[in-house]
Amino acid sequence: MPDHRSYDEVIARMGFTPEGPGEPGGLFHWVATTDDGIRVTDVWQTREIFDKFAAEKIGPITAEVGVPGPPKVTFYEVHNYLTTG
């Protein structure tokens, strides 16, 4: 599982900055350090938008950085979400 340094390099290569805007179609992106690496939680407008972004950016850039293999991805349909008031 990648660590936060690999993650930071991937984010920089994608052109993103911490706490800045994300990819169009991405509603929420959150990363936490765990005992064995990191956990990334995303919410996207559609699965198709995520799949395209994963194929065009996540896969190639993580391979360039040396992150081993694709991550384990679990999908859930969002029932509801709230925003800041």
Biopython code that builds the backbone (N, CA, C, O; Angstrom):
import numpy as np
from Bio.PDB.StructureBuilder import StructureBuilder

atoms = [
    (1, "MET", "N", (0.852, -1.175, 0.000)),
    (1, "MET", "CA", (0.000, 0.000, 0.000)),
    (1, "MET", "C", (0.902, 1.244, 0.000)),
    (1, "MET", "O", (1.904, 1.265, 0.714)),
    (2, "PRO", "N", (0.569, 2.277, -0.783)),
    (2, "PRO", "CA", (1.421, 3.463, -0.830)),
    (2, "PRO", "C", (1.411, 4.227, 0.491)),
    (2, "PRO", "O", (0.490, 4.102, 1.299)),
    (3, "ASP", "N", (2.453, 5.015, 0.684)),
    (3, "ASP", "CA", (2.500, 5.872, 1.865)),
    (3, "ASP", "C", (2.183, 7.301, 1.447)),
    (3, "ASP", "O", (1.972, 7.583, 0.267)),
    (4, "HIS", "N", (2.153, 8.195, 2.425)),
    (4, "HIS", "CA", (1.757, 9.565, 2.116)),
    (4, "HIS", "C", (2.764, 10.275, 1.220)),
    (4, "HIS", "O", (2.381, 11.204, 0.509)),
    (5, "ARG", "N", (4.031, 9.880, 1.220)),
    (5, "ARG", "CA", (5.015, 10.524, 0.336)),
    (5, "ARG", "C", (4.730, 10.186, -1.120)),
    (5, "ARG", "O", (4.779, 11.061, -1.984)),
    (6, "SER", "N", (4.433, 8.920, -1.396)),
    (6, "SER", "CA", (4.058, 8.534, -2.763)),
    (6, "SER", "C", (2.777, 9.243, -3.185)),
    (6, "SER", "O", (2.670, 9.741, -4.306)),
    (7, "TYR", "N", (1.815, 9.283, -2.284)),
    (7, "TYR", "CA", (0.557, 9.971, -2.564)),
    (7, "TYR", "C", (0.823, 11.446, -2.897)),
    (7, "TYR", "O", (0.295, 11.962, -3.882)),
    (8, "ASP", "N", (1.632, 12.118, -2.085)),
    (8, "ASP", "CA", (1.937, 13.530, -2.322)),
    (8, "ASP", "C", (2.576, 13.742, -3.691)),
    (8, "ASP", "O", (2.281, 14.728, -4.367)),
    (9, "GLU", "N", (3.447, 12.827, -4.102)),
    (9, "GLU", "CA", (4.079, 12.938, -5.407)),
    (9, "GLU", "C", (3.058, 12.755, -6.532)),
    (9, "GLU", "O", (3.100, 13.474, -7.530)),
    (10, "VAL", "N", (2.148, 11.800, -6.375)),
    (10, "VAL", "CA", (1.105, 11.579, -7.378)),
    (10, "VAL", "C", (0.238, 12.829, -7.505)),
    (10, "VAL", "O", (-0.047, 13.272, -8.617)),
    (11, "ILE", "N", (-0.177, 13.393, -6.388)),
    (11, "ILE", "CA", (-1.022, 14.592, -6.393)),
    (11, "ILE", "C", (-0.303, 15.746, -7.093)),
    (11, "ILE", "O", (-0.909, 16.458, -7.894)),
    (12, "ALA", "N", (0.968, 15.933, -6.799)),
    (12, "ALA", "CA", (1.742, 17.009, -7.429)),
    (12, "ALA", "C", (1.837, 16.787, -8.939)),
    (12, "ALA", "O", (1.695, 17.736, -9.709)),
    (13, "ARG", "N", (2.074, 15.549, -9.371)),
    (13, "ARG", "CA", (2.170, 15.264, -10.809)),
    (13, "ARG", "C", (0.839, 15.454, -11.523)),
    (13, "ARG", "O", (0.808, 15.726, -12.723)),
    (14, "MET", "N", (-0.247, 15.313, -10.796)),
    (14, "MET", "CA", (-1.571, 15.549, -11.372)),
    (14, "MET", "C", (-1.867, 17.049, -11.476)),
    (14, "MET", "O", (-2.823, 17.453, -12.138)),
    (15, "GLY", "N", (-1.048, 17.867, -10.822)),
    (15, "GLY", "CA", (-1.255, 19.307, -10.858)),
    (15, "GLY", "C", (-2.144, 19.836, -9.755)),
    (15, "GLY", "O", (-2.604, 20.976, -9.820)),
    (16, "PHE", "N", (-2.393, 19.018, -8.737)),
    (16, "PHE", "CA", (-3.232, 19.440, -7.618)),
    (16, "PHE", "C", (-2.363, 19.949, -6.472)),
    (16, "PHE", "O", (-1.188, 19.594, -6.373)),
    (17, "THR", "N", (-2.939, 20.776, -5.610)),
    (17, "THR", "CA", (-2.265, 21.225, -4.401)),
    (17, "THR", "C", (-3.133, 20.875, -3.200)),
    (17, "THR", "O", (-4.360, 20.869, -3.304)),
    (18, "PRO", "N", (-2.506, 20.582, -2.053)),
    (18, "PRO", "CA", (-3.290, 20.249, -0.862)),
    (18, "PRO", "C", (-4.320, 21.340, -0.548)),
    (18, "PRO", "O", (-4.017, 22.532, -0.587)),
    (19, "GLU", "N", (-5.514, 20.911, -0.245)),
    (19, "GLU", "CA", (-6.651, 21.756, 0.104)),
    (19, "GLU", "C", (-7.112, 22.636, -1.055)),
    (19, "GLU", "O", (-7.893, 23.567, -0.855)),
    (20, "GLY", "N", (-6.636, 22.348, -2.261)),
    (20, "GLY", "CA", (-7.049, 23.093, -3.441)),
    (20, "GLY", "C", (-8.177, 22.380, -4.163)),
    (20, "GLY", "O", (-8.692, 21.370, -3.684)),
    (21, "PRO", "N", (-8.560, 22.911, -5.316)),
    (21, "PRO", "CA", (-9.627, 22.265, -6.090)),
    (21, "PRO", "C", (-9.161, 20.933, -6.671)),
    (21, "PRO", "O", (-7.981, 20.730, -6.958)),
    (22, "GLY", "N", (-10.123, 20.042, -6.830)),
    (22, "GLY", "CA", (-9.834, 18.733, -7.398)),
    (22, "GLY", "C", (-10.268, 18.643, -8.846)),
    (22, "GLY", "O", (-10.472, 19.658, -9.512)),
    (23, "GLU", "N", (-10.404, 17.435, -9.320)),
    (23, "GLU", "CA", (-10.793, 17.149, -10.700)),
    (23, "GLU", "C", (-12.275, 17.463, -10.901)),
    (23, "GLU", "O", (-13.082, 17.151, -10.026)),
    (24, "PRO", "N", (-12.657, 18.074, -12.030)),
    (24, "PRO", "CA", (-14.085, 18.248, -12.305)),
    (24, "PRO", "C", (-14.797, 16.897, -12.236)),
    (24, "PRO", "O", (-14.325, 15.903, -12.788)),
    (25, "GLY", "N", (-15.918, 16.880, -11.563)),
    (25, "GLY", "CA", (-16.673, 15.636, -11.376)),
    (25, "GLY", "C", (-16.389, 14.982, -10.042)),
    (25, "GLY", "O", (-17.167, 14.143, -9.587)),
    (26, "GLY", "N", (-15.282, 15.353, -9.402)),
    (26, "GLY", "CA", (-14.977, 14.857, -8.065)),
    (26, "GLY", "C", (-15.607, 15.771, -7.033)),
    (26, "GLY", "O", (-15.332, 16.971, -7.025)),
    (27, "LEU", "N", (-16.448, 15.229, -6.160)),
    (27, "LEU", "CA", (-17.146, 16.045, -5.174)),
    (27, "LEU", "C", (-16.398, 16.144, -3.858)),
    (27, "LEU", "O", (-16.502, 17.149, -3.156)),
    (28, "PHE", "N", (-15.634, 15.092, -3.515)),
    (28, "PHE", "CA", (-14.996, 15.028, -2.192)),
    (28, "PHE", "C", (-13.782, 14.126, -2.287)),
    (28, "PHE", "O", (-13.835, 13.067, -2.913)),
    (29, "HIS", "N", (-12.680, 14.544, -1.665)),
    (29, "HIS", "CA", (-11.452, 13.743, -1.640)),
    (29, "HIS", "C", (-10.846, 13.887, -0.249)),
    (29, "HIS", "O", (-10.610, 15.000, 0.223)),
    (30, "TRP", "N", (-10.598, 12.761, 0.399)),
    (30, "TRP", "CA", (-10.099, 12.754, 1.768)),
    (30, "TRP", "C", (-9.062, 11.643, 1.892)),
    (30, "TRP", "O", (-9.279, 10.535, 1.401)),
    (31, "VAL", "N", (-7.938, 11.928, 2.546)),
    (31, "VAL", "CA", (-6.862, 10.948, 2.696)),
    (31, "VAL", "C", (-6.427, 10.908, 4.154)),
    (31, "VAL", "O", (-6.249, 11.948, 4.788)),
    (32, "ALA", "N", (-6.258, 9.702, 4.678)),
    (32, "ALA", "CA", (-5.781, 9.517, 6.047)),
    (32, "ALA", "C", (-4.624, 8.526, 6.045)),
    (32, "ALA", "O", (-4.594, 7.584, 5.253)),
    (33, "THR", "N", (-3.676, 8.755, 6.944)),
    (33, "THR", "CA", (-2.586, 7.810, 7.146)),
    (33, "THR", "C", (-3.096, 6.679, 8.039)),
    (33, "THR", "O", (-3.749, 6.924, 9.053)),
    (34, "THR", "N", (-2.791, 5.440, 7.651)),
    (34, "THR", "CA", (-3.185, 4.271, 8.428)),
    (34, "THR", "C", (-1.922, 3.539, 8.881)),
    (34, "THR", "O", (-0.812, 3.942, 8.533)),
    (35, "ASP", "N", (-2.086, 2.481, 9.645)),
    (35, "ASP", "CA", (-0.942, 1.699, 10.116)),
    (35, "ASP", "C", (-0.163, 1.059, 8.977)),
    (35, "ASP", "O", (1.038, 0.820, 9.099)),
    (36, "ASP", "N", (-0.855, 0.776, 7.853)),
    (36, "ASP", "CA", (-0.180, 0.099, 6.741)),
    (36, "ASP", "C", (-0.122, 0.933, 5.457)),
    (36, "ASP", "O", (0.077, 0.373, 4.379)),
    (37, "GLY", "N", (-0.286, 2.231, 5.547)),
    (37, "GLY", "CA", (-0.198, 3.087, 4.362)),
    (37, "GLY", "C", (-1.141, 4.260, 4.444)),
    (37, "GLY", "O", (-1.087, 5.049, 5.387)),
    (38, "ILE", "N", (-2.016, 4.375, 3.441)),
    (38, "ILE", "CA", (-3.010, 5.444, 3.418)),
    (38, "ILE", "C", (-4.358, 4.884, 3.008)),
    (38, "ILE", "O", (-4.447, 3.804, 2.423)),
    (39, "ARG", "N", (-5.398, 5.628, 3.321)),
    (39, "ARG", "CA", (-6.749, 5.321, 2.847)),
    (39, "ARG", "C", (-7.275, 6.570, 2.171)),
    (39, "ARG", "O", (-7.259, 7.660, 2.743)),
    (40, "VAL", "N", (-7.745, 6.393, 0.933)),
    (40, "VAL", "CA", (-8.306, 7.489, 0.153)),
    (40, "VAL", "C", (-9.805, 7.259, 0.032)),
    (40, "VAL", "O", (-10.244, 6.165, -0.325)),
    (41, "THR", "N", (-10.586, 8.286, 0.328)),
    (41, "THR", "CA", (-12.030, 8.224, 0.173)),
    (41, "THR", "C", (-12.446, 9.331, -0.785)),
    (41, "THR", "O", (-12.161, 10.504, -0.545)),
    (42, "ASP", "N", (-13.108, 8.968, -1.851)),
    (42, "ASP", "CA", (-13.580, 9.916, -2.856)),
    (42, "ASP", "C", (-15.080, 9.773, -3.049)),
    (42, "ASP", "O", (-15.642, 8.693, -2.873)),
    (43, "VAL", "N", (-15.719, 10.878, -3.414)),
    (43, "VAL", "CA", (-17.098, 10.871, -3.881)),
    (43, "VAL", "C", (-17.090, 11.590, -5.229)),
    (43, "VAL", "O", (-16.603, 12.714, -5.346)),
    (44, "TRP", "N", (-17.636, 10.923, -6.238)),
    (44, "TRP", "CA", (-17.666, 11.456, -7.611)),
    (44, "TRP", "C", (-19.105, 11.607, -8.070)),
    (44, "TRP", "O", (-20.003, 10.932, -7.567)),
    (45, "GLN", "N", (-19.318, 12.500, -9.033)),
    (45, "GLN", "CA", (-20.663, 12.692, -9.575)),
    (45, "GLN", "C", (-21.177, 11.405, -10.207)),
    (45, "GLN", "O", (-22.343, 11.052, -10.029)),
    (46, "THR", "N", (-20.308, 10.690, -10.952)),
    (46, "THR", "CA", (-20.714, 9.419, -11.550)),
    (46, "THR", "C", (-19.527, 8.458, -11.544)),
    (46, "THR", "O", (-18.370, 8.875, -11.480)),
    (47, "ARG", "N", (-19.831, 7.205, -11.609)),
    (47, "ARG", "CA", (-18.780, 6.184, -11.706)),
    (47, "ARG", "C", (-18.009, 6.334, -13.015)),
    (47, "ARG", "O", (-16.798, 6.114, -13.050)),
    (48, "GLU", "N", (-18.701, 6.705, -14.083)),
    (48, "GLU", "CA", (-18.054, 6.856, -15.378)),
    (48, "GLU", "C", (-16.991, 7.955, -15.348)),
    (48, "GLU", "O", (-15.921, 7.800, -15.936)),
    (49, "ILE", "N", (-17.282, 9.060, -14.668)),
    (49, "ILE", "CA", (-16.293, 10.136, -14.564)),
    (49, "ILE", "C", (-15.067, 9.631, -13.807)),
    (49, "ILE", "O", (-13.933, 9.884, -14.213)),
    (50, "PHE", "N", (-15.301, 8.914, -12.702)),
    (50, "PHE", "CA", (-14.174, 8.364, -11.942)),
    (50, "PHE", "C", (-13.376, 7.379, -12.789)),
    (50, "PHE", "O", (-12.148, 7.453, -12.830)),
    (51, "ASP", "N", (-14.060, 6.459, -13.464)),
    (51, "ASP", "CA", (-13.360, 5.449, -14.264)),
    (51, "ASP", "C", (-12.468, 6.089, -15.320)),
    (51, "ASP", "O", (-11.347, 5.631, -15.545)),
    (52, "LYS", "N", (-12.953, 7.143, -15.968)),
    (52, "LYS", "CA", (-12.162, 7.841, -16.986)),
    (52, "LYS", "C", (-10.939, 8.492, -16.346)),
    (52, "LYS", "O", (-9.833, 8.385, -16.877)),
    (53, "PHE", "N", (-11.126, 9.162, -15.219)),
    (53, "PHE", "CA", (-10.018, 9.801, -14.515)),
    (53, "PHE", "C", (-9.000, 8.759, -14.038)),
    (53, "PHE", "O", (-7.791, 8.971, -14.136)),
    (54, "ALA", "N", (-9.497, 7.643, -13.528)),
    (54, "ALA", "CA", (-8.606, 6.578, -13.058)),
    (54, "ALA", "C", (-7.767, 6.022, -14.204)),
    (54, "ALA", "O", (-6.569, 5.789, -14.044)),
    (55, "ALA", "N", (-8.399, 5.807, -15.367)),
    (55, "ALA", "CA", (-7.682, 5.248, -16.515)),
    (55, "ALA", "C", (-6.677, 6.238, -17.099)),
    (55, "ALA", "O", (-5.584, 5.849, -17.512)),
    (56, "GLU", "N", (-7.047, 7.510, -17.131)),
    (56, "GLU", "CA", (-6.194, 8.507, -17.782)),
    (56, "GLU", "C", (-5.142, 9.122, -16.861)),
    (56, "GLU", "O", (-4.075, 9.523, -17.326)),
    (57, "LYS", "N", (-5.429, 9.200, -15.570)),
    (57, "LYS", "CA", (-4.502, 9.882, -14.653)),
    (57, "LYS", "C", (-3.992, 8.975, -13.536)),
    (57, "LYS", "O", (-2.784, 8.790, -13.393)),
    (58, "ILE", "N", (-4.898, 8.414, -12.750)),
    (58, "ILE", "CA", (-4.472, 7.671, -11.558)),
    (58, "ILE", "C", (-3.565, 6.508, -11.936)),
    (58, "ILE", "O", (-2.467, 6.380, -11.394)),
    (59, "GLY", "N", (-4.002, 5.670, -12.847)),
    (59, "GLY", "CA", (-3.217, 4.494, -13.241)),
    (59, "GLY", "C", (-1.843, 4.845, -13.774)),
    (59, "GLY", "O", (-0.841, 4.365, -13.244)),
    (60, "PRO", "N", (-1.767, 5.676, -14.817)),
    (60, "PRO", "CA", (-0.452, 5.994, -15.379)),
    (60, "PRO", "C", (0.485, 6.713, -14.406)),
    (60, "PRO", "O", (1.674, 6.402, -14.343)),
    (61, "ILE", "N", (-0.045, 7.661, -13.659)),
    (61, "ILE", "CA", (0.839, 8.432, -12.770)),
    (61, "ILE", "C", (1.294, 7.597, -11.576)),
    (61, "ILE", "O", (2.453, 7.698, -11.174)),
    (62, "THR", "N", (0.423, 6.782, -11.002)),
    (62, "THR", "CA", (0.876, 5.930, -9.894)),
    (62, "THR", "C", (1.918, 4.938, -10.374)),
    (62, "THR", "O", (2.840, 4.607, -9.629)),
    (63, "ALA", "N", (1.789, 4.452, -11.613)),
    (63, "ALA", "CA", (2.808, 3.550, -12.166)),
    (63, "ALA", "C", (4.139, 4.278, -12.323)),
    (63, "ALA", "O", (5.188, 3.712, -12.013)),
    (64, "GLU", "N", (4.117, 5.522, -12.799)),
    (64, "GLU", "CA", (5.343, 6.312, -12.937)),
    (64, "GLU", "C", (6.043, 6.511, -11.593)),
    (64, "GLU", "O", (7.270, 6.473, -11.506)),
    (65, "VAL", "N", (5.246, 6.722, -10.555)),
    (65, "VAL", "CA", (5.796, 6.964, -9.224)),
    (65, "VAL", "C", (6.302, 5.666, -8.588)),
    (65, "VAL", "O", (7.107, 5.703, -7.658)),
    (66, "GLY", "N", (5.833, 4.524, -9.087)),
    (66, "GLY", "CA", (6.278, 3.246, -8.556)),
    (66, "GLY", "C", (5.343, 2.629, -7.547)),
    (66, "GLY", "O", (5.740, 1.731, -6.804)),
    (67, "VAL", "N", (4.100, 3.094, -7.504)),
    (67, "VAL", "CA", (3.113, 2.481, -6.618)),
    (67, "VAL", "C", (2.771, 1.116, -7.201)),
    (67, "VAL", "O", (2.377, 1.018, -8.363)),
    (68, "PRO", "N", (2.920, 0.052, -6.394)),
    (68, "PRO", "CA", (2.710, -1.299, -6.928)),
    (68, "PRO", "C", (1.238, -1.616, -7.167)),
    (68, "PRO", "O", (0.417, -1.527, -6.253)),
    (69, "GLY", "N", (0.913, -1.985, -8.398)),
    (69, "GLY", "CA", (-0.413, -2.477, -8.744)),
    (69, "GLY", "C", (-1.540, -1.504, -8.495)),
    (69, "GLY", "O", (-1.346, -0.466, -7.862)),
    (70, "PRO", "N", (-2.717, -1.834, -8.991)),
    (70, "PRO", "CA", (-3.876, -0.977, -8.750)),
    (70, "PRO", "C", (-4.339, -1.094, -7.300)),
    (70, "PRO", "O", (-4.166, -2.139, -6.674)),
    (71, "PRO", "N", (-4.927, -0.023, -6.767)),
    (71, "PRO", "CA", (-5.427, -0.088, -5.397)),
    (71, "PRO", "C", (-6.706, -0.925, -5.325)),
    (71, "PRO", "O", (-7.372, -1.151, -6.335)),
    (72, "LYS", "N", (-7.032, -1.372, -4.130)),
    (72, "LYS", "CA", (-8.321, -2.018, -3.908)),
    (72, "LYS", "C", (-9.368, -0.910, -3.887)),
    (72, "LYS", "O", (-9.278, 0.019, -3.084)),
    (73, "VAL", "N", (-10.352, -1.009, -4.762)),
    (73, "VAL", "CA", (-11.388, 0.015, -4.867)),
    (73, "VAL", "C", (-12.731, -0.617, -4.537)),
    (73, "VAL", "O", (-13.074, -1.677, -5.060)),
    (74, "THR", "N", (-13.486, 0.036, -3.669)),
    (74, "THR", "CA", (-14.833, -0.394, -3.329)),
    (74, "THR", "C", (-15.781, 0.749, -3.680)),
    (74, "THR", "O", (-15.531, 1.896, -3.310)),
    (75, "PHE", "N", (-16.859, 0.448, -4.385)),
    (75, "PHE", "CA", (-17.819, 1.465, -4.794)),
    (75, "PHE", "C", (-19.095, 1.333, -3.982)),
    (75, "PHE", "O", (-19.563, 0.229, -3.703)),
    (76, "TYR", "N", (-19.649, 2.480, -3.609)),
    (76, "TYR", "CA", (-20.933, 2.550, -2.931)),
    (76, "TYR", "C", (-21.766, 3.632, -3.603)),
    (76, "TYR", "O", (-21.235, 4.676, -3.982)),
    (77, "GLU", "N", (-23.052, 3.398, -3.753)),
    (77, "GLU", "CA", (-23.956, 4.427, -4.244)),
    (77, "GLU", "C", (-24.258, 5.373, -3.081)),
    (77, "GLU", "O", (-24.586, 4.920, -1.984)),
    (78, "VAL", "N", (-24.150, 6.666, -3.313)),
    (78, "VAL", "CA", (-24.407, 7.661, -2.269)),
    (78, "VAL", "C", (-25.906, 7.869, -2.133)),
    (78, "VAL", "O", (-26.602, 8.128, -3.115)),
    (79, "HIS", "N", (-26.386, 7.754, -0.923)),
    (79, "HIS", "CA", (-27.807, 7.980, -0.646)),
    (79, "HIS", "C", (-28.071, 9.464, -0.391)),
    (79, "HIS", "O", (-29.095, 9.998, -0.816)),
    (80, "ASN", "N", (-27.137, 10.134, 0.310)),
    (80, "ASN", "CA", (-27.310, 11.536, 0.663)),
    (80, "ASN", "C", (-25.974, 12.097, 1.076)),
    (80, "ASN", "O", (-25.099, 11.354, 1.519)),
    (81, "TYR", "N", (-25.800, 13.396, 0.939)),
    (81, "TYR", "CA", (-24.643, 14.072, 1.514)),
    (81, "TYR", "C", (-25.056, 15.490, 1.894)),
    (81, "TYR", "O", (-25.997, 16.047, 1.330)),
    (82, "LEU", "N", (-24.352, 16.055, 2.842)),
    (82, "LEU", "CA", (-24.581, 17.414, 3.298)),
    (82, "LEU", "C", (-23.335, 18.232, 3.036)),
    (82, "LEU", "O", (-22.233, 17.685, 2.999)),
    (83, "THR", "N", (-23.488, 19.522, 2.856)),
    (83, "THR", "CA", (-22.359, 20.405, 2.635)),
    (83, "THR", "C", (-22.212, 21.371, 3.811)),
    (83, "THR", "O", (-23.071, 21.428, 4.691)),
    (84, "THR", "N", (-21.125, 22.122, 3.814)),
    (84, "THR", "CA", (-20.952, 23.091, 4.887)),
    (84, "THR", "C", (-22.064, 24.125, 4.825)),
    (84, "THR", "O", (-22.536, 24.487, 3.747)),
    (85, "GLY", "N", (-22.472, 24.594, 5.991)),
    (85, "GLY", "CA", (-23.607, 25.521, 6.069)),
    (85, "GLY", "C", (-23.236, 26.963, 5.971)),
    (85, "GLY", "O", (-24.109, 27.830, 6.024)),
]
sb = StructureBuilder()
sb.init_structure("model")
sb.init_model(0)
sb.init_chain("A")
sb.init_seg("    ")
for serial, (resi, resn, name, xyz) in enumerate(atoms, 1):
    if name == "N":
        sb.init_residue(resn, " ", resi, " ")
    sb.init_atom(name, np.array(xyz, "f"), 0.0, 1.0, " ", f" {name:<3s}", serial, name[0])
structure = sb.get_structure()
